[in-house]
Amino acid sequence: MSERIFNFSAGPAILPVEVLEEARESLLNFQGTGIGIMEHSHRGKAFSGVLAQTIADCRKVAQIPDDYQVLFMQGGASSQFFTIPMNLLSSDDTADYLVTGSWSKKAVAQVKRFGTAHKAASSEDRNFCYIPTETNYSEAPKYVHMTSNNTIFGTQFATEPSVPHGVPLICDASSDIFSRPLDIRKYGMVYAGAQKNLGPSGVTLVIVRNDLVEQANTEIPEMLQYRTFAENDSCYNTPPTFGIFIMGLVFQWILKNGGLEEMGRSNEKKASILYDYLKTSELFSATADSDSQSMMNVTFVTGNELTDKKFIEAATAAGFDGLKGHRSVGGMRASIYNAFPEEGVVELVRFMKDFESKA
Ligand SMILES: *Cc1c(COP(=O)(O)O)cnc(C)c1O
């Protein structure tokens, strides 16, 4: 393969070519220092500059107010599933969860070690093909946890759910962070593993309001306290320097390309090209309800497993990679994150039409 192909992988996923090109240069010699970016001390001037710039650009991208921290943690979004209740719950506390897919289920499962989880909504009755609109909150939840985009099931919250007054909303935004305008004021915390929309795996972006950091449990290991990261600019230990560097380049790419408004416009356009075709196709159909469909992960089936398999094989051979759906849904999934080009979606639809005409 001498050319880059269309990569529909759900994660790790496609990154902007400009970002990769700049990273390639910096790998050997970062800004004329004679040292590659990965080889610089995390306490030295070069990386300190990268870190400060990355935080500043993150704040600019999402207009993050001063009373929120921007932290870089490790262990993936999955480690946040236990870090959140560990920091915020005592044994007699309850936290409410909106259960909209496999990731929310995994998040709920971690709570019992620290407190009580209450399922305030669930769409499991129909294999998570929709975003529930009814919520049933507990009396005094410490926080409400949601998954804004359900990577596996291809559903996405169109807007923030309403939560009881004064209760912080915590969002796992791993697969749609910075894909559209984000009103951070509506959240106590937003977190995301980088490998879908922000960079390489190995770094987790955590945006958290100061009051949550301050009220968090002090009896847990330092490395698991948000406080430790907030007080040490994420450098209490060695942070994932390369991941932070790439994330910084992605933030600059977002800013250069019109910010979150433009990301939202472009993602909506890409997704509608696919969904519009799925609506009219006699062979393919979307798996998610039309009012709950994700702009990031478009899941679809033919209704026949053998035909799905044939389609995926033919598509892969034609240079459309990563279209196999997650095993819990089957069928196909086209992940079309920020960096995925519109051209690739147009080409995919052309290929699907062609496949349908021959089926
Ligand atoms: C991928 C994903 C995760 C898991 O992320 P890791 O970084 O692998 O732990 C969690 N939540 C959502 C919504 C995801 O898409």
The ligand as a Tripos MOL2 file, in Angstrom:
@<TRIPOS>MOLECULE
LIG
   15    15     1     0     0
SMALL
NO_CHARGES

@<TRIPOS>ATOM
      1 C1        -13.4400    3.7780   23.4670 C.3       1 LIG1
      2 C2        -14.3230    4.2340   24.5560 C.ar      1 LIG1
      3 C3        -14.0110    4.0090   25.9120 C.ar      1 LIG1
      4 C4        -12.7990    3.2110   26.3420 C.3       1 LIG1
      5 O1        -11.6700    3.9580   26.2310 O.3       1 LIG1
      6 P1        -10.2410    3.4060   26.7230 P.3       1 LIG1
      7 O2         -9.3850    4.6090   26.5160 O.co2     1 LIG1
      8 O3         -9.9020    2.2420   25.8510 O.co2     1 LIG1
      9 O4        -10.3620    3.0050   28.1440 O.co2     1 LIG1
     10 C5        -14.8650    4.5110   26.8710 C.ar      1 LIG1
     11 N1        -15.9720    5.1890   26.5290 N.ar      1 LIG1
     12 C6        -16.3070    5.4170   25.2460 C.ar      1 LIG1
     13 C7        -17.5510    6.1730   24.9390 C.3       1 LIG1
     14 C8        -15.4930    4.9460   24.2280 C.ar      1 LIG1
     15 O5        -15.8280    5.1770   22.9390 O.3       1 LIG1
@<TRIPOS>BOND
     1     1     2 1
     2     2     3 ar
     3     2    14 ar
     4     3     4 1
     5     3    10 ar
     6     4     5 1
     7     5     6 1
     8     6     7 2
     9     6     8 1
    10     6     9 1
    11    10    11 ar
    12    11    12 ar
    13    12    13 1
    14    12    14 ar
    15    14    15 1
@<TRIPOS>SUBSTRUCTURE
     1 LIG1         1 GROUP 0 **** ****
